[in-house]
């Protein structure tokens, strides 16, 4: 069966992406990237630091071995997770079923390119996760805030500095409808940007995993 790989969003996707399930899977992936990246970063930094710190003892060696096994497992999880969420075909190299015993399995993990490329990928997940989470929240919050402006504007507790009182004093209902229209346009543009970002992340995962 022919596998259809995801493609970068085109101009025609600008006004249709909001109705596609894949768009919201992409958004969820970008939001989840931050907590996942944080978990990977903390575990890797802690394990590597502790392992090298105790390298003068046998415990340090075993800790580093455990870190590499953890990296290999996380890399396989990320390959499957990214495939499921973003639709990319990512197939990590299969494990050698003939390798029996702990040391033989560890030697396979040590020789596997997935372990070392996965280590790079897992470290990148933290800074990229912060970026994708911040961008996603900022774009969606701004867009939805502008769209809800006509409803929220009537409540005295609601304040929005932009665009109100920044370069445009909004004090009539028609003006709030214009703001909502701007929010709708911004939402479409935001989803296009987030789809493009998710595609870039998927290609990166496909390359490293």
Secondary structure, 3 states (H helix, E strand, C coil): CCCCCCCCCCHHHHHCHHHCHHHHHHHHHHHHHHHHHHHHHHHHHHHHHHHHHCCCCHHHHHHHHHHHHHHHHHHHHHHHHHHHHHCCCCCCCCCCCCCCCHHHHHHHHHHCHHHHHHHHHHHHHHHHHHHHHHHHHHHHHHHHHHHCHHHHCCCCCCCCCCCECCCECCCCHHHHHHHHHHHHHHHHHHHHHHHHHHHHHHHHHHHHC
